[in-house]
Amino acid sequence: MARLRLFAILRETAGTGSLEVPGATVQEVVDQATLRFGPAFARALLTAQTWVNGERAGPATPTR
């Protein structure tokens, strides 16, 4: 499980600033969150940045 922290529009769309999401990579976590929060969340992700432990991260970056 990864701790997903959300800010700005993603936080508003999800209705929370932090949650646990399963996934071994950034892409898996994003996919799970998108399934949970729907199309508005997916649209907001288009302009989002991802970070893992304070480092910029891409889709294949491990979450552990």
Phi and psi in degrees as GROMACS dihedral restraints (atoms count N, CA, C in turn):
[ dihedral_restraints ]
;  ai    aj    ak    al  type     phi  dphi    fc
    3     4     5     6     1  -114.5    20    10
    4     5     6     7     1   146.0    20    10
    6     7     8     9     1   -87.6    20    10
    7     8     9    10     1   115.1    20    10
    9    10    11    12     1   -98.7    20    10
   10    11    12    13     1   121.4    20    10
   12    13    14    15     1  -108.6    20    10
   13    14    15    16     1   129.2    20    10
   15    16    17    18     1  -115.2    20    10
   16    17    18    19     1   145.1    20    10
   18    19    20    21     1  -132.2    20    10
   19    20    21    22     1   159.1    20    10
   21    22    23    24     1    54.1    20    10
   22    23    24    25     1  -128.5    20    10
   24    25    26    27     1   -63.8    20    10
   25    26    27    28     1   -32.9    20    10
   27    28    29    30     1   -65.8    20    10
   28    29    30    31     1   -39.3    20    10
   30    31    32    33     1   -63.8    20    10
   31    32    33    34     1   -44.8    20    10
   33    34    35    36     1   -63.7    20    10
   34    35    36    37     1   -43.3    20    10
   36    37    38    39     1   -65.4    20    10
   37    38    39    40     1   -42.5    20    10
   39    40    41    42     1   -79.1    20    10
   40    41    42    43     1   -24.0    20    10
   42    43    44    45     1    78.4    20    10
   43    44    45    46     1    16.1    20    10
   45    46    47    48     1  -156.2    20    10
   46    47    48    49     1   157.0    20    10
   48    49    50    51     1  -101.2    20    10
   49    50    51    52     1   -10.9    20    10
   51    52    53    54     1  -159.0    20    10
   52    53    54    55     1   138.7    20    10
   54    55    56    57     1  -159.8    20    10
   55    56    57    58     1   161.1    20    10
   57    58    59    60     1   -90.8    20    10
   58    59    60    61     1   132.2    20    10
   60    61    62    63     1  -134.6    20    10
   61    62    63    64     1   134.0    20    10
   63    64    65    66     1   -72.4    20    10
   64    65    66    67     1   148.4    20    10
   66    67    68    69     1   151.5    20    10
   67    68    69    70     1   137.7    20    10
   69    70    71    72     1   -91.7    20    10
   70    71    72    73     1   -16.1    20    10
   72    73    74    75     1  -130.1    20    10
   73    74    75    76     1   164.7    20    10
   75    76    77    78     1   -56.6    20    10
   76    77    78    79     1   -43.9    20    10
   78    79    80    81     1   -60.5    20    10
   79    80    81    82     1   -42.6    20    10
   81    82    83    84     1   -63.3    20    10
   82    83    84    85     1   -40.8    20    10
   84    85    86    87     1   -66.2    20    10
   85    86    87    88     1   -45.0    20    10
   87    88    89    90     1   -62.4    20    10
   88    89    90    91     1   -42.3    20    10
   90    91    92    93     1   -61.3    20    10
   91    92    93    94     1   -44.2    20    10
   93    94    95    96     1   -64.2    20    10
   94    95    96    97     1   -42.2    20    10
   96    97    98    99     1   -64.8    20    10
   97    98    99   100     1   -38.9    20    10
   99   100   101   102     1   -65.1    20    10
  100   101   102   103     1   -40.9    20    10
  102   103   104   105     1   -60.3    20    10
  103   104   105   106     1   -39.4    20    10
  105   106   107   108     1   -72.8    20    10
  106   107   108   109     1   -40.9    20    10
  108   109   110   111     1  -104.7    20    10
  109   110   111   112     1   -11.8    20    10
  111   112   113   114     1    88.6    20    10
  112   113   114   115     1  -169.7    20    10
  114   115   116   117     1   -60.3    20    10
  115   116   117   118     1   -38.3    20    10
  117   118   119   120     1   -63.6    20    10
  118   119   120   121     1   -37.9    20    10
  120   121   122   123     1   -65.1    20    10
  121   122   123   124     1   -44.6    20    10
  123   124   125   126     1   -59.2    20    10
  124   125   126   127     1   -42.0    20    10
  126   127   128   129     1   -64.2    20    10
  127   128   129   130     1   -41.4    20    10
  129   130   131   132     1   -65.5    20    10
  130   131   132   133     1   -29.0    20    10
  132   133   134   135     1   -66.1    20    10
  133   134   135   136     1   -21.1    20    10
  135   136   137   138     1   -59.7    20    10
  136   137   138   139     1   -25.4    20    10
  138   139   140   141     1  -113.9    20    10
  139   140   141   142     1     9.6    20    10
  141   142   143   144     1   -86.5    20    10
  142   143   144   145     1   157.0    20    10
  144   145   146   147     1  -112.4    20    10
  145   146   147   148     1   150.7    20    10
  147   148   149   150     1  -117.3    20    10
  148   149   150   151     1   142.3    20    10
  150   151   152   153     1  -136.1    20    10
  151   152   153   154     1   143.9    20    10
  153   154   155   156     1  -127.6    20    10
  154   155   156   157     1   119.1    20    10
  156   157   158   159     1    51.8    20    10
  157   158   159   160     1    43.6    20    10
  159   160   161   162     1    81.1    20    10
  160   161   162   163     1     4.2    20    10
  162   163   164   165     1  -115.6    20    10
  163   164   165   166     1   138.9    20    10
  165   166   167   168     1   -55.2    20    10
  166   167   168   169     1   138.6    20    10
  168   169   170   171     1  -134.4    20    10
  169   170   171   172     1   147.1    20    10
  171   172   173   174     1  -104.8    20    10
  172   173   174   175     1   178.7    20    10
  174   175   176   177     1   -56.5    20    10
  175   176   177   178     1   -34.9    20    10
  177   178   179   180     1   -87.7    20    10
  178   179   180   181     1    -2.0    20    10
  180   181   182   183     1   -64.6    20    10
  181   182   183   184     1   129.2    20    10
  183   184   185   186     1   -65.4    20    10
  184   185   186   187     1   147.8    20    10
  186   187   188   189     1   -92.6    20    10
  187   188   189   190     1    -1.6    20    10
